């Protein structure tokens, strides 16, 4: 029923917004369904206390939204336009919560990507471009789905109205105000539909699906709050979060990690970034990402959160998760970073330094911090549940070691402080596995 509802509602959404690009349709469908499948066992319902926005199209039931309804509601409220830009120098893709628009600069994506893979066969280039476009779009779709609003249903910046305003201003500058007004008064604007009209039209169209099958669960247009909405923020960078500074970069890291997992094509490194003079390097799994030099930390950070807390932190209120994380790993942060700043502030500070300078020292310091945090988490779990899935943990550690600082020389690689911790933990897990097998 859940997947059937998702498909029914999305097909109506595409028809209403006149979205006919097959790649975009595929990306939105997969984006919603993949997230539903990933989080459904951890967050099957969302309380209205966690998101009190009053203008969602699908109504809550007894104070809760079903997960699929919550994701669809966020999509419908947050994304009302998809606009393609021709500018080769524009950002690849961006989401604006003011206009509820995702802007895609496909030519810019092609320009940068084709330069990076100029020697590849044409078939490989075409496939790689498609994968990249899906990943880039999913990243911005994730920002849209994680955006939270308050107030009414109306947008503050309407793309369609803005185009008319720009046209009027240009006519006024070249012909004068009277002539511009005369031209506008003669124009047929019956085909013009605002972002707010789109939202109402979507409600109307959804009520008609399959002989009004879903009408009883939908808000009516008369129930919409006739006022402008304002953004509370997106992801972990929300206004109601803790007083942590510079959460934006960590939010981008978490979003890029989620999108790479959704597309599921980034298990093999695409290049290396050399560090220092000792042969150390990091593997780069997403060559054209602006965050490619820090993406290795996304996987271990989400592991430390866990799937449930990752959803809570990024889709709902991050405050309790950040506070718990800071409390749990404060002593590790003091030991590694030699200061009294919170773990999250130290993570953010190091990520910014890495982005700007690719400092080997900052990489190794952050590697060590995450390794110590992970060891602490696993040892705590083992003390409660010694029969954890050992093989799963061993595979997870191996994936971390591929993503953090490494070296082709085995002796140097194993002597890196974070790898020493990981290797000792792997030895402990293997010994525990042998002991568990003997007792069976």
N, C-alpha and C positions, 0 to 999 in steps of 0.2 A: 504493500500500500504506500509506504514512504517513497520509494523510488518512482512508483507510478504517479504519485502526486507531484513530485519534483519535476518529472518530465512534462506532465500536463501544464503545470504553472509556467515552466520555462518556455514551452512552445508558444503559449499565449503572450508571454513577455516579449519574445523575439518578434512575434507578429505585430504587437502593439507599437514597439519601438522601431519597427521596420528594419530589424537586423537580419541581413541575408548573407553576410560573409561567413563561409563555412568554418574557417579557422577560428573566428571569434565565437561562433555558436558552440563549436567543439570545446573551446577553452572554458567558456562559462559553464557549460554542462559538466565537464570534468571537474572544474574548480569547485562546484557545489557538491557534486556526488562524492568526490574524493575526500573532501573535508567532512561530509556527513559520515562516510564509512570510517574515517580515522577517529572521530571523536564520539561516535554514537554510544559506545560502551562506557565512556567516561563521563559524558555530559548528555544523557538522553533528553533531558528537559532543562530549560532555563527559566529561572524565576523572574517575574516582573520586577522584583526588588533589585535584581542585577541589571536590568535594562528597563527603565520606566517610561520610555518613549511612547506617547499616546497615539501615534498616527500610523502604526504598522498596519498593513493591509490584512494580514492573517491575525485574527484575534487570539488572545491567550485563552486557556481553559483552566478554570480553578486556580488562577494565579501563575500559570506556567505556559511556556511555549514548547512545543515539540522541537527538537533540534532542527529538523528539516524546515519547519515553519520559521524558526529564528533565522536561519541562513537565507531563506528566500526573502523574508522581511527586510533584512539588512541589504540584500541586493536591490530590491525594488526601491527602497528609500534612497540608497546611496548612488545608484548608477542609472541615470536617465538619458545620457548621451554617450556615444563613442565617436570620436572625431579623429580623422586621419590628417596628419600634417605632411606636407611635401618638402619641408625644410631639411636638407641633409645635415645641418648643424644643430638641429633641435635635440632635446633630450629624447632618448629612445622612446620612453613612455612615461606618463605621469598621471596621477589622479588628483583632481581638484574637488574637495568636498564642498566648496562654495557653489560650483556650477553642477555638481554631481556628474562629472564628465571624466572619462579616460581618454587622454590624447595619445595617439600612436604616431610616431615618426618612422614609418616603415623604410623610407629611403635612407634615413640616418642609420638604421640598423643594418641595412644592406651594405652601405658604404664602409662602415667600420668592420663588419664581419667578413666581407669579401676580401678586404685588404689583409685580414689576419689569416685567411685560408686560401690565398690566391693560387697556391700550387695544388689544391685538392681537385679531384675529378668533379665534373659538373653535377653528377647525380648526388655526390656527397655534399656539395655546396648547397644544393636545393633542400636536402633533408635537414642539414644543419641549420639553415635559415628558418625552416619551419619550426624546429625544436626551440630555437632561440626566441622566435616570435611568441610561441606558446608560453615560454618561461617568463619573458618580459611582461606579457599581458597578465599572466597569473599573479605576478608580483603586485601589480597595481590593483588587480581584482581583490587580492588579499587585503590591501589597504582599505579598499571600499567596504569590504565585508567586516572589517574591524573598526570602522568609523562609527562613532556613537553621536547621536543628536538629541537635542532638547527643544522644546517649543512646538511650533506648528509644523505643517507638512511642506510649506513653501520654501523654495530655494532663494538665496539672497542674490545670486548672480545667474541669470538665465541666459544660456548661450544663444538661443534664438532671438531673444529681445536685444541682446548685446549686438548681434549682427545688424539688426534693424537700426539700432542707435548709431553704429559706426557708419552705415550707409547714409543716414540722415545727416550726420555731421559732415561727411565728405561732400554731399550735395550742397549743404549750407555754405561750406567754405568756397566752393567753386561757383555756385549760382546765386547765393544769397538765401536768407531764411524764408522769404515769401515763396520763392520758386521751389525750394525744397519742400515746403509744406504743401504746395500745390501738387507736386509730383506724388508725394506720399498719399495725399487724399484720393488720388486717382488710381492708386495701386490696389489690386485685388489681394487682400491678405487673408482670404478665407481658408487658404491651406496652411496658414501659420498656426502652429500649436506650441504652446509654452511648456516648460518643464512641469509646471503644476497641472496643466491640462492633461499632460501625458500620464501623470499619476492617477488622476481621476478616470481617465479613459481605461487605464489598466484595471482599476477596480471594477469598472463596468464590464469589461471583457472577461475578467476572471469569473464573474458571477454566472456567465453564460456557458462555461465549459461543461460538456457532457450533460446537457439538460439541467443546468444549474446544480450540478452534483456538489459543488463546494460552497454554494452561496451562503449557507448558514454559518460558516466559519469566517466570513469576510466582513470587514468593516464597511459601512456604507459611506458614500461621499458626504452625507449629511453629518456624520459623526467626526469628520476631520476637523482639527483645530485650525481655524482660518487665520493663521499667523505665520510669520517667518520662523524657520528653525535656525539654530546655531550649533556649531560643532563643539563637542566636548573633547574631541581628540581621537586618535587612532592607535591601536595596538597598546603597547605599554606606556606610550607617551600621551597619557590622558590628563586632563585638568584635575581630576579627583585622585590622581596617584600621589605617592609620597613625594617629599621634597627633593628627591634625587635629581641631580643636574645631568644634562646632556644624555637623555635617554634615547634620543632620536636615532643615533648610530646603532645602538643595541636593538632598537625596534626594527631597523632596516636589516640587520643581521638575521634576526629571527624570521622576518618575512621572506628574505631571500632563501633561507634554509627550508622553510615550509614549501615554497614554490618549487625548489629543486627536487624535493621529495615527491611533490605532486606530479611533476613531469617524469621523474624516475629515469633520467638519462645521464646522470652525473656520478656514476660509480667509478669511472676511470679518469685519472688525472689527464688534463689537456696540455699542461706545461709545468715548468718549475720556476720558482723565484729563489735565486741564490742569495744566501745571507752570509756576510762576513768572509773570512779567509780560510775557514776550516772545512769547507765542503758542505756546510749545513745549507738546507733549503726547505721550502715548503712546497707541497704539491698544489697546483692551481686546478680546481675541478670545473670552473666556469670562467673561461678565458676572457670573455668580454664584459663581465660584470664589473661595475664600478666598486663593488665591495669584495672583489676576488681575493684580496690580500688578507682578509679577516674571516672569510667564510668557514675556514676550518674550525672555528670556535662555535659555530652555530649548532653543530651536532652534539657536542658535549654539554653545551649550556641547556639545550632542550632535554637532554638526558637527566641532568641535575634537577631540572624542573619536574620532569615526568609529563606525560601527555595531558593529564587532567589539569595540572597547574599551568601548563603552557597555554591551554585554552582559556583558563580563567584570567591569566595575566594579559593575554593579547586580545581576546574578544570582549572581556568584561572588565571588572575592576582589578587593576594590577597591584593595588596597594598591599593586600594581605600576602600576596606571593612574594613581592619584593622584600617586605618586612621579614617574612619567614626565612628567605634566602640570606638576607643580611645577618640575621641573628645566628643562623646555623653555621655560617662560614666566616664570621667575624674574626675568630682567632687565627684561622688560616690566612686571611688577608693581612692581619697584623704581622704574622710571621714572614710572609713572602714579600710584602710591599714595604714593611718597616714604617708604617704610619697608622693613624687611627681613623682613617677614612673608611667609609662603608665598603664592603665587597663590590657593590654595583658601581660606586664612584670610581674605584680602582680599575674595574674592568673597562669602564667608559674611557677613563684617562689613557689607559694603555692602548685601547683600540684607536683612539684619535692619534696617538703618537705613531702607531704602526701605519696607519693610513698616510700620514704625512711624511714619514722618514724611512719606513721599512726596517726599523731598528732591530737587529738581532737580539740585543739585550732585552727589549720590550717583548719580543716574541717569546724568548725563553722564560722570562718572568711570568708572563701570562700562562704559558704552557705548564709551568710548575704549579701555579695557583690552581688551575683546573684539575690537574692530576691529583693534587692533594685533596681537593674537594671531592672528586669522584671516589678516591680510596676511602675517605671518611664515610661517604654515603653507602658504599657497598659493604663496608665492615659493619655499619649499623644495621643494615638489612640482614646480613648474615647472622648477626647475633640474635635476631628474632626468628629468622627463617633460613636455617642452614641448607635447606634443600632448594635453593634458588636455581634457576636454569643456568647452570654453569657454562654450557656451550654458548648460550646467547650472550652472556657477559664477556666471554673470551672473544667472540666475534666483534662485540661492541668496542672493546679495548683496542683490537686490531684496527678498527676503522678510525678510532681517535689517533692512533699512532701514524696512520697514513696522512692525517689532516693537520697534525701539529709539526713542529720543526723535526726534521729527520736528516739522515745522511746515508750515502751509499756504502760507506765503510761501516761494517757491522760493529766493530769495537767502539768507534766514535758514536754511532747511533745508540748503542746500548748504554753508553756512559752519559748521555744527555740526562739531566736530573729528572725530567718528567718521565722519560722512558725507563729509568731505574725504578721509579715508583710503579709504573704500569707493569714492568716485567716481574717485579716482586709480587704484585697483586695477582698476576697470571699464574705464577708458581703456587701461590697460596690456594687459588681456585682449583688448579689441577690436583693438588694434594687433597683438597676437600672432596673433589670428585671421586678420587680413588678410595678414600675412606667411606664415602657414601655407598659406593659399589660393593665394597667388602661386607657391609652390614646388611645388604639386600639378600 
